[in-house]
Every structure is written in C-alpha cells, then in structure tokens.
Amino acid sequence: MADDRDTSALAVLPFPIPGPNLRHLYRHHTIAQNGTEAEQKKALGRGINDRPWDPATLGNPSYRLEMWRWLEDVVSWFNHEYAWDTSQVIPDCWPEHPHLIHEIAALADDRYRAALAHNGGPLENWHRVTVPWFLDRMRKSIKAHCEEHHQAWPARARYARQITQESINQRWLRTNEDIQAVGVLSGRPWIKLDNGDELNVVTGEIRNKAEEDEIGQEEAERERVAQGQDQLPRAPAQSPLTPHRPG
C-alpha cells in the first residue's frame, strides 16, 4: 500500500503490496494449494472462497476496500514504471470499465506472486508475457475512447438489447431446440435438474427418482403388511355335529 515516504529520488519504485486482509487470503490459498495434506484439508475446510485475483469473489467489505486501494496503487505504479507511450497508460477512468478491473486484478496478482518468488523466472515471464498481453488487450478494448476523458460505454445499446426478455426467449428457444435434437439423436433424453428432478427434453416429462423409489418402498411395505394380515391363522369353527360333553 502507498505511504508517505518520499520516493522521488528512486530510479524505480517498489511494487505496491496488498493490505493485511488480502495478504491473509494469499497465505490461505498458498497453504490450500501447496501445504501438507493436513494443512490443505484444514484450509479447504474453512470454506474461504474470496480470491484477491478475482475481485467479484470478495464479499467482505474489508477485503473489497483493500482491493480498491491496492489496484489504485498498482495502476499508479504501472503508469509511472511502464507507460512510456500514451497508448500504454491505463486510463484514470479504469474503475468505470469492468473488463479493466478484472484485467488489472490479474496483472497485480501475477506481479505480486513474482515478487514472492525466490528466483527471477516469474518476474521475467511477467515482463515478457503478462505485460505485453495486457497492453494489447487494453488497446484493443479501449482504443481511443478515453484518451481525453471517459466516454460512455459504446456497446451499451447492444448490451441493453441483449438482456431484453424477447432476446433471452429467442436464445433459449434455439438452445432448447438443440438440446431436444441431441436427446433424440443420442437416445438419452433425460437430464438432471438442480432440484433433483429429471426432465425428458423430448417429451417434457418430469420425474424424481428418489421420490419414485420412496413411493415404491411405501407401496411394497403396505402390500407386505396386507399379505401378512391375510395369512393370520383363523380359529376353527365348531362343527354342529360335534357332541357336547358335559364337564
């Protein structure tokens, strides 16, 4: 994170490190991936799904705040250290571009991991591969739209049309046609739904195997009980011809 130390005399500036909460997440995921079997089991058992390299997964406000502060420092650092030409400058409106937020988070993550390595290989790869690819994608996506000031999203109208109910219905119609065709051709029309039901994509029939098995077991139990009742021994009827013997 940025601090108040005077770095103006430095030829190159140090890479900003994330805040304590994000560093804790990095340690957690490092153990979950590279720890001993017991350490991995314990780490995975915590159910921590927040990942610093994927901003959308950060559901904790503290994590989110540190992410924004860190990415702000990383952008300033990158523009100072690597943006010689104007086409290489990350625009100051980058928080208005979701695709840039994702890209910058991955760029920062890759550079941070390189800083933690015990050899120069990861850092060399960051210079040779990560940075050129990032700049190329940024130039292609931003083009000249935000050189002087931020411009509204050029694709906004197309996106708005895409999420209309009419457009969604049309895509699902084509999707269902494709799924039905596969079900017919493969002879396996049943697919499992999230709620446990199974859907026949050709006939539209819905079944739940677990419920069917439970109902079948209940019916079998009722039949078994009924059969058992029918087989109970009956008391023999006294014949009217049997002579009565006085006691």
N, C-alpha and C positions, 0 to 999 in steps of 0.2 A: 504493500500500500504506500501511497505517497506520504511524505512527511515534510518537515520544514527545513531540512538540511540543504545547504547551498551546494548544488551540483554543477554550477555554471562552468567551473574550471575543468570538469571531467571531459575527456575526449569522447568517451562513450558512457551512456547512462546504464545503470543496472536495471535488469528486468524487474518489474513490479511483482511482488509476491502477493498471493491472496490473503485474506484475513484469517483469523484463527478458526472460525467455524468452517470455512472452506478447506483449510488445511486439515482439520479433523476429518472431513469427508474423504479427502485424498488418502489419509492414513488408513481409514476404514476400508476403502476399496482396494488399497495396496495389499492389506492383510487378507482380504477376501479372495484375492487373486493369487498371491504369492506366499501366503503364510503356511504354517504347518497344517496338517489335516484337522487337528483340534482347533487351531486358530481360525481356519476357514469356516468350520462348522459353527463356531461361536459367532463370528462376524455375520455370516449369512442368516443366522437365527435372529439377528436383531431387526431384520426386515427394513433396512435403510435403503430407500430407492432414490434418494437425492444424489444427483451426479453433477459436479461442477462444470463438466464439458457439455452438458445438455441443459441449458437454462430452464426449459419448460418443466423439468422434473423437480426443481427446487420449490417445494411447497411451504417451507418455513420462511416467514418474513425476514428473520435474521440472515438466513442464507441468501435470500433474494437481494437484500440490501448490500451485502458484501459482494455479491456477483456484480451488481451495477457499478459499485465503486471500483472493483478490480478491473472490469472491462473498460471503464473510463480511463484508468491509469494506463492500461495496456495500449489503448488506442493512441493516447498522447505520446507514449514511449515509442510506439511503432512509427508514428508520423515523424517524430524527431530523428529516429535512428535509421529508417529505411526509405522514407518517402522523399527522394531527391527530385523527382519529376512530379508535376501536379497530378498526373494520372495515377500516381501511386499513393496519393493521400486518401486516407479513409475520411469520408465527409463528416462534418460535425453533426450532421443530422442522422447519423447511423442508428440511434435508437428508434427512428421512425421507419426503419427498414428491417422487418423481421428476419429476412434472409441474411442480412449482415450481422444481426445479433447472433444467430446460430454459427455463422462462419467465424466471427471474431472469438466466440467462446471456444471453438475448436482450435483456432490459431493460438490462443492464450494457453490452452491446456497442453498442446503439443510442445510449446516453448517452455512451459513450467516443468514438464516431465524431463525435457532435455537438460534443464538446469540442475535437476536432481541426479542425473546420471553420473557415473564415475568414469566416463570416457567421452570423447568428443563426437562419437558416431551419431547419436541422436540429434545433436545440435547441427552437425554438418547436413544431415538429412532435412532438418527444418529449413536451412538456408537453400538447399538445392531443390527441394521438392515442395514443402509446405508453403513457403512464401510465394514462389512463382505461381503456383496453382491458385492461391488465394487472390493475388493481384489480378490474375487473368479472369477469374470468375467475377470479381468485383467490377472490373472494367466492362465486362460484357453485360452485367446486370444493371449497373448504374448508368453506364455510357456517359453522356454529357448533361444528364438531367439535373444534377445537384452541384454543378461547378460553382455557381454564384450564390445560390440559395436553394433551400429544399423545395422540390416540386411535388405536387400531388401524385399519387400512385397512378402511373399511366394505364395500368391494367385493371384499375378499379371497376370500370364498367363491365369488362368481361367477367371479372370475378362475381360481381353482383348478379349477372345473368346466369352464371353457372350454379349459384346456390338457390335460384328460384325453385319453387315446388314443381313447376312444369318441367324444368330441365332435369331435376332429380328423378321425377317419374319416368321421363324418357330414357334416362340411363339405366334405371332399374328394370324397365321393360326389356331393353336389349340384354341386360345381364341375365334376367330370368329365362329368356329365350335360349341363351347359350347354355345355361345350366340344365334346362329341360332336354336340350339336344344331347348333351353329354350323358344324362341319365338314361335316355333311350338307347343310345349307341353302346354304352357300356353294360347295360342291363343291371346297373346298380343305382336305382333312382333315390334311395333313402339317404338323407343327410341328417346329421345330428345337430340340433339347435342348442343354444346356450342354456336353456332352461331344462335340458334333459329330454325334451320331446324329440321325435324323429319325424321328418317331413318327407313325403314322397313328392319329388319335384315334378313328376309327370301327372299324377292324379290329384295332388293336393291333400291327400290323406295324411292325418297326423296321428301318431301313436306314441305311447310311452311304455317302453319295455318293462321298466321297473314296476310301473303300476299294473301292467298286464300280468306280470309274474305274481304280484301280491294278490290280485283278484283271483288268479288261478289257484293259488295256495289256499285262499279262503274258501273257494268253492270245493276244492278237494277235501278240506277239513270238514265242511258241512256234510259232504257226501259220506265221508268216513263215519261221522257221528250218526248219520241217519241209518247207515247199514248196520252199525253196531246196535242200534236200538231195535231194528227188525230182527236181529239174531238172538235177542234175550230169551232164555228158556221160559216157557209158559207152564203154569200148574196144570196137571192132568185133570180133565173134567171127570166127575164121579159118575160112573155108569148107573142108570136107574135100575139095572138088573142085579146090581151088587147087593147081596143080602145084608140087612142091618144086624150087627151083632151088639147085643146089649152089654154094657160094661159090668 
